[in-house]
Amino acid sequence: MKKAIHVGIAATAVLGLMTAAPAASAAEHTAPNANTTVATVDIKGVEVDKEASNETRRIIESNAPAAVAAANVCGSGYTISTGAWRYSTYGTTYTWTNGTSGSGYYDKPICAVFFNDSGYTRYMGVRLRSNYTADAPAEDFGAFGSYAGPVYQKRGYCGTVYSYMQDSTGKVLVDNVQTIGSCN
């Protein structure tokens, strides 16, 4: 299964279905959307939030085609990475935005996907909470061989993403909460 997932990711890149337009490496720019308020840097053809952690940058740089595949799962317009977290050999969670903003900086729509890198179908899930307590969380839990999600929040920037995975005996392999975006 793992090889099939990585072959699918590679095929996505080769077929030109990448959502991120190539640009000069580490070039800083503002995303092209007229409502965009996210400054980005280019990492191997992937737009990454300028404020993204060094770990996010390292994960995307180490496997840009996998990051692009995650953006493709989120759908049209979700082309700016706001975070990536690798959990040993078990999985990687990605969050994406389209860069638009509602009533303020923290009101950016967010998509989250938790990729299963283990090579086995696992009980796993991803939960996305916005930065507004009144918004219900979006989640996707079940037995998945490739990924959990995508899940969406209209005002998800500065919210949290929860990633969970267990093995066939019920042993917890991943149980982590991360903050999305650069928030104070």
N, CA, C and O of each residue as an XYZ file, in Angstrom:
736
protein
N       0.819     -1.188      0.000
C       0.000      0.000      0.000
C       0.864      1.254      0.000
O       0.568      2.206     -0.722
N       1.937      1.268      0.807
C       2.797      2.438      0.886
C       3.378      2.777     -0.476
O       3.398      3.942     -0.872
N       3.853      1.759     -1.200
C       4.411      2.004     -2.526
C       3.352      2.562     -3.459
O       3.640      3.447     -4.266
N       2.139      2.059     -3.360
C       1.062      2.540     -4.217
C       0.770      4.009     -3.937
O       0.526      4.783     -4.863
N       0.793      4.394     -2.662
C       0.543      5.786     -2.311
C       1.642      6.671     -2.877
O       1.358      7.699     -3.493
N       2.902      6.278     -2.673
C       4.007      7.096     -3.173
C       4.055      7.114     -4.692
O       4.413      8.134     -5.279
N       3.702      6.008     -5.343
C       3.640      5.989     -6.804
C       2.547      6.945     -7.271
O       2.729      7.675     -8.245
N       1.404      6.938     -6.570
C       0.317      7.847     -6.912
C       0.732      9.294     -6.762
O       0.377     10.138     -7.585
N       1.487      9.584     -5.704
C       1.968     10.940     -5.481
C       2.930     11.338     -6.592
O       2.836     12.439     -7.134
N       3.853     10.445     -6.930
C       4.803     10.736     -8.000
C       4.074     10.927     -9.327
O       4.409     11.824    -10.101
N       3.083     10.088     -9.587
C       2.329     10.209    -10.830
C       1.601     11.547    -10.875
O       1.516     12.172    -11.932
N       1.077     11.988     -9.735
C       0.414     13.281     -9.677
C       1.369     14.382    -10.104
O       1.005     15.256    -10.890
N       2.588     14.340     -9.588
C       3.569     15.363     -9.936
C       3.954     15.278    -11.401
O       4.053     16.304    -12.075
N       4.173     14.066    -11.906
C       4.590     13.883    -13.288
C       3.502     14.319    -14.258
O       3.801     14.889    -15.308
N       2.251     14.058    -13.922
C       1.155     14.405    -14.812
C       0.834     15.898    -14.808
O      -0.038     16.357    -15.545
N       1.546     16.645    -13.974
C       1.329     18.084    -13.976
C       0.098     18.521    -13.226
O      -0.437     19.599    -13.486
N      -0.369     17.694    -12.288
C      -1.545     18.057    -11.529
C      -1.179     18.825    -10.271
O      -1.999     18.975     -9.365
N       0.024     19.297    -10.220
C       0.476     20.033     -9.044
C      -0.304     21.337     -8.940
O      -0.520     22.027     -9.937
N      -0.725     21.666     -7.718
C      -1.479     22.899     -7.529
C      -0.580     24.098     -7.319
O      -1.022     25.235     -7.477
N       0.653     23.870     -6.972
C       1.554     24.989     -6.723
C       2.379     25.266     -7.973
O       2.964     24.354     -8.558
N       2.419     26.506     -8.367
C       3.180     26.879     -9.557
C       4.659     26.992     -9.210
O       5.004     27.598     -8.196
N       5.534     26.424    -10.024
C       6.963     26.534     -9.753
C       7.421     27.995     -9.782
O       6.917     28.804    -10.561
N       8.364     28.305     -8.937
C       8.965     29.630     -8.891
C      10.391     29.455     -8.410
O      10.802     28.348     -8.061
N      11.137     30.526     -8.388
C      12.519     30.454     -7.927
C      12.547     30.020     -6.470
O      11.777     30.529     -5.656
N      13.427     29.083     -6.137
C      13.495     28.563     -4.780
C      13.767     29.672     -3.782
O      14.610     30.542     -3.999
N      13.029     29.618     -2.683
C      13.137     30.558     -1.564
C      12.795     31.998     -1.966
O      13.149     32.934     -1.249
N      12.120     32.183     -3.090
C      11.695     33.524     -3.474
C      10.490     33.919     -2.633
O       9.538     33.150     -2.499
N      10.534     35.105     -2.073
C       9.429     35.578     -1.251
C       8.465     36.367     -2.113
O       8.880     37.187     -2.932
N       7.174     36.118     -1.928
C       6.175     36.865     -2.661
C       4.844     36.762     -1.943
O       4.680     35.963     -1.022
N       3.917     37.563     -2.366
C       2.569     37.471     -1.838
C       1.777     36.642     -2.827
O       1.891     36.826     -4.039
N       0.968     35.718     -2.301
C       0.185     34.847     -3.162
C      -0.685     35.680     -4.104
O      -1.063     36.800     -3.761
N      -1.009     35.144     -5.296
C      -1.645     35.933     -6.339
C      -3.096     36.341     -6.093
O      -3.574     37.233     -6.794
N      -3.820     35.762     -5.161
C      -5.219     36.083     -4.930
C      -5.352     37.539     -4.465
O      -4.562     37.998     -3.641
N      -6.325     38.253     -4.978
C      -6.499     39.668     -4.649
C      -6.755     39.894     -3.157
O      -6.372     40.935     -2.624
N      -7.393     38.942     -2.476
C      -7.692     39.082     -1.056
C      -6.601     38.502     -0.166
O      -6.779     38.419      1.049
N      -5.504     38.111     -0.733
C      -4.469     37.412      0.002
C      -3.770     38.312      0.999
O      -3.421     39.454      0.699
N      -3.574     37.775      2.188
C      -2.817     38.482      3.205
C      -1.701     37.588      3.736
O      -1.127     37.876      4.786
N      -1.390     36.523      3.032
C      -0.350     35.599      3.461
C       0.882     35.799      2.597
O       0.839     35.578      1.387
N       1.983     36.218      3.216
C       3.255     36.296      2.505
C       3.810     34.878      2.442
O       3.741     34.142      3.426
N       4.356     34.492      1.303
C       4.818     33.121      1.117
C       6.264     33.078      0.638
O       6.810     34.069      0.151
N       6.860     31.918      0.788
C       8.151     31.605      0.188
C       7.944     30.359     -0.654
O       7.080     29.534     -0.357
N       8.734     30.228     -1.696
C       8.655     29.064     -2.563
C       9.664     28.019     -2.101
O      10.853     28.306     -1.965
N       9.180     26.810     -1.864
C      10.061     25.701     -1.513
C       9.797     24.579     -2.508
O       8.797     23.867     -2.418
N      10.711     24.440     -3.453
C      10.606     23.406     -4.498
C       9.250     23.433     -5.199
O       8.651     22.386     -5.441
N       8.770     24.629     -5.524
C       7.524     24.768     -6.259
C       6.278     24.772     -5.391
O       5.167     24.797     -5.921
N       6.428     24.749     -4.080
C       5.288     24.769     -3.163
C       5.287     26.105     -2.431
O       6.296     26.503     -1.849
N       4.136     26.804     -2.464
C       4.007     28.043     -1.718
C       3.838     27.711     -0.238
O       2.962     26.927      0.129
N       4.670     28.303      0.604
C       4.641     28.042      2.039
C       4.520     29.379      2.761
O       5.214     30.340      2.430
N       3.637     29.429      3.743
C       3.477     30.615      4.572
C       4.851     31.065      5.061
O       5.604     30.266      5.619
N       5.178     32.324      4.858
C       6.485     32.857      5.250
C       6.759     32.622      6.734
O       7.913     32.484      7.140
N       5.719     32.579      7.529
C       5.847     32.393      8.971
C       5.869     30.921      9.376
O       5.913     30.620     10.569
N       5.840     30.002      8.421
C       5.836     28.564      8.742
C       7.123     28.185      9.475
O       8.176     28.793      9.284
N       7.004     27.175     10.307
C       8.148     26.722     11.104
C       9.243     26.125     10.218
O       8.996     25.728      9.079
N      10.438     26.072     10.761
C      11.539     25.420     10.057
C      11.228     23.953      9.806
O      11.624     23.407      8.776
N      10.527     23.309     10.728
C      10.153     21.904     10.565
C       9.215     21.740      9.364
O       9.386     20.817      8.568
N       8.230     22.626      9.229
C       7.331     22.585      8.071
C       8.134     22.732      6.782
O       7.924     21.983      5.828
N       9.027     23.671      6.755
C       9.849     23.898      5.560
C      10.686     22.655      5.240
O      10.811     22.270      4.077
N      11.259     22.028      6.277
C      12.083     20.839      6.074
C      11.242     19.677      5.530
O      11.680     18.970      4.622
N      10.053     19.480      6.072
C       9.180     18.387      5.621
C       8.805     18.590      4.162
O       8.864     17.646      3.374
N       8.421     19.798      3.793
C       8.025     20.069      2.406
C       9.218     19.941      1.476
O       9.098     19.377      0.389
N      10.355     20.452      1.886
C      11.550     20.355      1.042
C      11.973     18.897      0.837
O      12.458     18.540     -0.237
N      11.794     18.057      1.855
C      12.221     16.661      1.746
C      11.325     15.841      0.825
O      11.765     14.826      0.285
N      10.061     16.269      0.633
C       9.172     15.509     -0.239
C       8.084     16.430     -0.787
O       6.915     16.311     -0.422
N       8.476     17.337     -1.656
C       7.535     18.296     -2.239
C       6.384     17.613     -2.985
O       5.253     18.090     -2.884
N       6.614     16.510     -3.736
C       5.481     15.868     -4.406
C       4.403     15.371     -3.430
O       3.216     15.427     -3.751
N       4.795     14.892     -2.258
C       3.808     14.452     -1.256
C       3.015     15.650     -0.747
O       1.804     15.556     -0.552
N       3.692     16.777     -0.531
C       2.999     17.983     -0.086
C       1.996     18.439     -1.139
O       0.873     18.815     -0.804
N       2.388     18.408     -2.389
C       1.494     18.801     -3.484
C       0.297     17.859     -3.562
O      -0.825     18.303     -3.802
N       0.528     16.564     -3.362
C      -0.582     15.608     -3.358
C      -1.564     15.941     -2.249
O      -2.774     15.826     -2.442
N      -1.064     16.351     -1.089
C      -1.940     16.742      0.018
C      -2.770     17.962     -0.365
O      -3.961     18.022     -0.061
N      -2.154     18.926     -1.024
C      -2.894     20.107     -1.479
C      -3.965     19.706     -2.486
O      -5.072     20.243     -2.459
N      -3.647     18.769     -3.370
C      -4.632     18.299     -4.346
C      -5.826     17.653     -3.669
O      -6.954     17.788     -4.143
N      -5.595     16.949     -2.560
C      -6.694     16.342     -1.807
C      -7.612     17.435     -1.276
O      -8.830     17.257     -1.243
N      -7.045     18.560     -0.863
C      -7.855     19.666     -0.338
C      -8.712     20.316     -1.414
O      -9.788     20.834     -1.113
N      -8.265     20.300     -2.642
C      -9.065     20.829     -3.728
C      -8.565     22.156     -4.261
O      -7.560     22.700     -3.803
N      -9.284     22.651     -5.225
C      -8.915     23.858     -5.951
C      -8.739     25.047     -5.023
O      -9.575     25.307     -4.157
N      -7.656     25.751     -5.212
C      -7.418     26.979     -4.478
C      -6.583     26.819     -3.220
O      -5.983     27.792     -2.763
N      -6.524     25.630     -2.648
C      -5.740     25.417     -1.433
C      -4.294     25.130     -1.822
O      -3.885     23.977     -1.956
N      -3.533     26.205     -2.002
C      -2.183     26.074     -2.545
C      -1.097     26.635     -1.639
O       0.080     26.576     -1.994
N      -1.457     27.177     -0.481
C      -0.461     27.755      0.414
C      -0.357     26.895      1.671
O      -1.322     26.774      2.425
N       0.804     26.303      1.893
C       1.014     25.464      3.070
C       1.143     26.334      4.310
O       1.914     27.293      4.329
N       0.380     25.991      5.351
C       0.489     26.695      6.629
C       1.136     25.822      7.690
O       1.463     26.304      8.775
N       1.327     24.529      7.388
C       1.982     23.660      8.357
C       2.090     22.235      7.869
O       1.261     21.759      7.094
N       3.136     21.554      8.341
C       3.334     20.128      8.065
C       4.006     19.518      9.287
O       4.955     20.083      9.833
N       3.506     18.360      9.710
C       4.041     17.682     10.883
C       4.206     16.208     10.563
O       3.251     15.534     10.177
N       5.414     15.718     10.725
C       5.744     14.312     10.436
C       5.792     13.556     11.753
O       6.439     13.999     12.701
N       5.110     12.418     11.818
C       5.051     11.582     13.012
C       5.768     10.269     12.749
O       5.150      9.272     12.378
N       7.078     10.282     12.947
C       7.936      9.115     12.738
C       7.658      8.541     11.348
O       7.627      9.287     10.369
N       7.457      7.233     11.254
C       7.140      6.608      9.962
C       5.647      6.355      9.821
O       5.217      5.687      8.880
N       4.851      6.884     10.748
C       3.415      6.595     10.764
C       2.598      7.485      9.837
O       1.722      6.998      9.122
N       2.878      8.793      9.842
C       2.066      9.667      9.019
C       2.538     11.101      9.032
O       3.418     11.482      9.804
N       1.931     11.892      8.157
C       2.250     13.318      8.041
C       0.944     14.083      7.903
O       0.088     13.733      7.091
N       0.802     15.130      8.705
C      -0.361     16.007      8.618
C       0.049     17.287      7.914
O       1.097     17.866      8.201
N      -0.807     17.724      6.973
C      -0.585     18.968      6.240
C      -1.803     19.870      6.439
O      -2.938     19.396      6.479
N      -1.551     21.180      6.562
C      -2.638     22.154      6.534
C      -2.372     23.139      5.406
O      -1.227     23.490      5.122
N      -3.461     23.582      4.764
C      -3.383     24.448      3.580
C      -4.413     25.559      3.680
O      -5.450     25.396      4.323
N      -4.129     26.681      3.048
C      -5.091     27.768      2.924
C      -5.116     28.239      1.480
O      -4.199     27.969      0.704
N      -6.184     28.949      1.134
C      -6.220     29.574     -0.185
C      -5.786     31.031     -0.086
O      -5.769     31.747     -1.087
N      -5.436     31.472      1.123
C      -4.893     32.808      1.318
C      -5.915     33.900      1.494
O      -5.560     35.008      1.896
N      -7.179     33.628      1.207
C      -8.187     34.665      1.358
C      -8.487     34.878      2.833
O      -8.244     34.005      3.666
N      -9.011     36.031      3.133
C      -9.311     36.371      4.513
C     -10.722     36.900      4.600
O     -11.166     37.659      3.739
N     -11.430     36.495      5.646
C     -12.779     37.001      5.882
C     -12.700     38.396      6.474
O     -12.307     39.349      5.802
N     -13.077     38.504      7.732
C     -13.106     39.825      8.373
C     -11.771     40.215      8.990
O     -11.631     41.332      9.487
N     -10.798     39.328      8.972
C      -9.517     39.682      9.560
C      -8.442     38.670      9.254
O      -8.686     37.656      8.601
N      -7.239     38.962      9.739
C      -6.064     38.144      9.462
C      -6.249     36.684      9.843
O      -5.770     35.798      9.135
N      -6.933     36.417     10.944
C      -7.068     35.050     11.448
C      -8.248     34.288     10.829
O      -8.497     33.140     11.195
N      -8.959     34.901      9.916
C     -10.153     34.298      9.332
C      -9.891     33.564      8.015
O     -10.779     33.493      7.167
N      -8.704     33.026      7.834
C      -8.391     32.316      6.595
C      -8.972     30.899      6.625
O      -8.908     30.220      7.650
N      -9.537     30.457      5.500
C     -10.012     29.076      5.427
C      -8.822     28.114      5.453
O      -7.780     28.374      4.853
N      -9.004     27.001      6.160
C      -7.947     26.003      6.310
C      -8.495     24.626      5.947
O      -9.649     24.304      6.233
N      -7.657     23.833      5.321
C      -7.930     22.429      5.022
C      -6.833     21.604      5.686
O      -5.668     21.999      5.690
N      -7.213     20.448      6.251
C      -6.229     19.555      6.873
C      -6.395     18.138      6.336
O      -7.511     17.667      6.117
N      -5.260     17.468      6.129
C      -5.210     16.070      5.684
C      -4.123     15.368      6.490
O      -3.031     15.908      6.669
N      -4.423     14.160      6.977
C      -3.438     13.355      7.707
C      -3.148     12.123      6.855
O      -3.983     11.226      6.738
N      -1.944     12.091      6.254
C      -1.544     10.981      5.389
C      -1.026      9.809      6.220
O      -0.271      9.993      7.174
N      -1.442      8.616      5.844
C      -0.983      7.376      6.468
C       0.264      6.922      5.719
O       0.180      6.490      4.570
N       1.419      7.019      6.373
C       2.682      6.616      5.757
C       3.145      5.244      6.233
O       4.255      4.820      5.910
N       2.304      4.543      6.999
C       2.718      3.286      7.631
C       2.731      2.094      6.680
O       3.430      1.110      6.918
N       1.958      2.188      5.608
C       1.863      1.051      4.695
C       0.756      0.080      5.070
O       0.563     -0.924      4.384
N       0.023      0.357      6.148
C      -1.064     -0.508      6.608
C      -2.311      0.327      6.836
O      -2.228      1.509      7.168
N      -3.470     -0.299      6.655
C      -4.711      0.371      7.017
C      -4.729      0.511      8.536
O      -4.499     -0.455      9.264
N      -5.003      1.712      8.995
C      -4.999      2.013     10.430
C      -6.268      2.768     10.798
O      -6.862      3.463      9.973
N      -6.674      2.612     12.074
C      -7.699      3.509     12.589
C      -6.984      4.823     12.847
O      -6.005      4.871     13.591
N      -7.478      5.889     12.229
C      -6.804      7.183     12.313
C      -7.812      8.293     12.082
O      -8.942      8.051     11.659
N      -7.387      9.501     12.363
C      -8.278     10.617     12.119
C      -7.573     11.948     12.196
O      -6.437     12.063     12.657
N      -8.295     12.954     11.726
C      -7.830     14.332     11.773
C      -9.017     15.199     12.204
O     -10.134     15.039     11.711
N      -8.751     16.115     13.129
C      -9.786     17.040     13.613
C      -9.238     18.455     13.486
O      -8.114     18.741     13.900
N     -10.039     19.326     12.913
C      -9.644     20.709     12.685
C     -10.584     21.620     13.471
O     -11.800     21.595     13.279
N     -10.001     22.427     14.361
C     -10.773     23.400     15.133
C     -10.391     24.794     14.663
O      -9.217     25.086     14.437
N     -11.392     25.649     14.519
C     -11.100     27.030     14.144
C     -10.579     27.771     15.372
O     -10.488     27.203     16.460
N     -10.249     29.010     15.189
C      -9.799     29.832     16.307
C     -10.972     30.522     16.995
O     -10.761     31.406     17.825
N     -12.197     30.137     16.668
C     -13.413     30.668     17.280
C     -14.117     29.534     18.013
O     -14.446     28.517     17.403
N     -14.351     29.693     19.304
C     -14.950     28.613     20.097
C     -16.367     28.273     19.659
O     -16.828     27.159     19.910
N     -17.070     29.192     19.016
C     -18.437     28.933     18.573
C     -18.496     27.988     17.369
O     -19.544     27.398     17.107
N     -17.387     27.833     16.630
C     -17.364     26.963     15.457
C     -17.177     25.511     15.882
O     -16.276     25.196     16.659
N     -18.026     24.633     15.372
C     -17.879     23.195     15.647
C     -16.638     22.667     14.933
O     -16.321     23.127     13.837
N     -15.931     21.709     15.534
C     -14.764     21.137     14.845
C     -15.203     20.309     13.639
O     -16.313     19.777     13.609
N     -14.329     20.207     12.655
C     -14.539     19.335     11.499
C     -13.595     18.149     11.679
O     -12.427     18.340     12.018
N     -14.081     16.933     11.459
C     -13.226     15.772     11.680
C     -13.572     14.631     10.747
O     -14.669     14.552     10.194
N     -12.590     13.741     10.591
C     -12.752     12.533      9.780
C     -11.955     11.421     10.459
O     -10.724     11.449     10.454
N     -12.651     10.441     11.043
C     -12.025      9.312     11.725
C     -12.550      8.017     11.127
O     -13.722      7.920     10.763
N     -11.671      7.020     11.028
C     -12.064      5.709     10.512
C     -10.828      4.893     10.193
O      -9.712      5.270     10.551
N     -11.032      3.774      9.520
C      -9.920      2.922      9.088
C      -9.521      3.351      7.682
O     -10.300      3.225      6.737
N      -8.292      3.863      7.555
C      -7.835      4.399      6.281
C      -6.477      3.833      5.899
O      -5.602      3.682      6.751
N      -6.302      3.523      4.633
C      -5.023      3.060      4.121
C      -4.193      4.173      3.528
O      -2.977      4.032      3.400
N      -4.830      5.293      3.159
C      -4.073      6.368      2.524
C      -4.109      7.668      3.325
O      -3.047      8.213      3.624
N      -5.277      8.188      3.682
C      -5.323      9.431      4.454
C      -6.683      9.635      5.100
O      -7.693      9.085      4.660
N      -6.681     10.448      6.164
C      -7.910     10.926      6.801
C      -8.095     12.375      6.370
O      -7.132     13.137      6.284
N      -9.330     12.741      6.102
C      -9.623     14.089      5.625
C      -9.985     14.024      4.155
O     -10.179     12.934      3.619
N     -10.076     15.132      3.512
C      -9.799     16.461      4.014
C     -10.933     16.978      4.909
O     -12.094     16.603      4.747
N     -10.568     17.844      5.851
C     -11.530     18.541      6.686
C     -11.253     20.036      6.548
O     -10.124     20.449      6.284
N     -12.307     20.844      6.730
C     -12.208     22.275      6.448
C     -12.767     23.119      7.593
O     -13.702     22.713      8.283
N     -12.181     24.288      7.778
C     -12.713     25.325      8.657
C     -12.639     26.638      7.903
O     -11.608     26.961      7.312
N     -13.734     27.403      7.918
C     -13.737     28.698      7.228
C     -12.826     29.704      7.908
O     -12.270     30.584      7.250
N     -12.665     29.578      9.242
C     -11.821     30.507      9.998
C     -10.797     29.694     10.799
O     -10.750     29.772     12.026
N      -9.993     28.926     10.093
C      -9.121     27.979     10.759
C      -7.725     28.445     11.102
O      -7.044     27.801     11.899
N      -7.278     29.542     10.525
C      -5.921     30.024     10.814
C      -5.847     30.383     12.292
O      -6.720     31.079     12.811
N      -4.820     29.914     12.958
C      -4.627     30.045     14.403
C      -5.529     29.097     15.187
O      -5.629     29.198     16.410
N      -6.169     28.197     14.499
C      -6.891     27.126     15.166
C      -5.923     25.979     15.443
O      -4.709     26.179     15.475
N      -6.464     24.779     15.644
C      -5.612     23.619     15.906
C      -5.987     22.462     14.997
O      -7.118     22.352     14.523
N      -4.995     21.597     14.769
C      -5.226     20.360     14.035
C      -4.783     19.209     14.943
O      -3.688     19.223     15.505
N      -5.659     18.219     15.068
C      -5.402     17.044     15.898
C      -5.228     15.841     14.981
O      -6.063     15.593     14.110
N      -4.145     15.096     15.176
C      -3.862     13.892     14.385
C      -3.808     12.703     15.323
O      -3.183     12.754     16.382
N      -4.486     11.612     14.911
C      -4.557     10.421     15.765
C      -4.407      9.171     14.896
O      -4.934      9.102     13.785
N      -3.670      8.175     15.430
C      -3.533      6.887     14.743
C      -3.255      5.805     15.778
O      -2.539      6.021     16.756
N      -3.840      4.640     15.538
C      -3.529      3.487     16.383
C      -3.288      2.265     15.512
O      -3.741      2.199     14.369
N      -2.556      1.286     16.079
C      -2.296      0.063     15.315
C      -3.445     -0.925     15.512
O      -4.430     -0.610     16.181
N      -3.319     -2.119     14.930
C      -4.402     -3.100     14.961
C      -4.688     -3.649     16.358
O      -5.749     -4.232     16.583
N      -3.763     -3.474     17.293
C      -3.992     -3.934     18.669
C      -4.571     -2.838     19.542
O      -4.875     -3.078     20.711
N      -4.731     -1.639     18.998
C      -5.257     -0.514     19.755
C      -4.184      0.373     20.370
O      -4.501      1.355     21.043
N      -2.924      0.038     20.147
C      -1.827      0.867     20.662
C      -1.818      2.199     19.918
O      -1.848      2.232     18.688
N      -1.776      3.291     20.670
C      -1.771      4.619     20.079
C      -0.384      4.917     19.509
O       0.621      4.836     20.215
N      -0.350      5.261     18.223
C       0.897      5.572     17.528
C       1.100      7.078     17.369
O       2.223      7.573     17.457
N       0.014      7.794     17.137
C       0.042      9.255     16.962
C      -1.115      9.841     17.745
O      -2.248      9.372     17.635
N      -0.834     10.863     18.534
C      -1.847     11.551     19.338
C      -1.314     12.961     19.590
O      -0.761     13.235     20.655
N      -1.481     13.864     18.605
C      -0.851     15.184     18.666
C      -1.791     16.299     18.249
O      -2.628     16.135     17.362
N      -1.633     17.442     18.913
C      -2.345     18.669     18.562
C      -1.299     19.697     18.183
O      -0.299     19.868     18.880
N      -1.537     20.385     17.067
C      -0.626     21.431     16.597
C      -1.423     22.717     16.322
O      -2.596     22.656     15.957
N      -0.791     23.860     16.496
C      -1.400     25.147     16.164
C      -1.130     25.443     14.688
O      -0.034     25.202     14.183
N      -2.143     25.968     14.013
C      -2.034     26.266     12.589
C      -1.658     27.730     12.401
O      -2.301     28.623     12.954
N      -0.631     27.961     11.631
C      -0.217     29.322     11.331
C       0.658     29.924     12.412
O       0.936     29.290     13.430
N       1.081     31.134     12.186
C       1.918     31.845     13.157
C       1.014     32.744     13.974
O       0.571     33.793     13.507
N       0.751     32.328     15.183
C      -0.219     33.020     16.006
C       0.415     33.498     17.300
O       1.339     32.876     17.823
N      -0.088     34.596     17.800
C       0.438     35.093     19.062
C      -0.581     34.968     20.155
O      -0.310     35.340     21.297
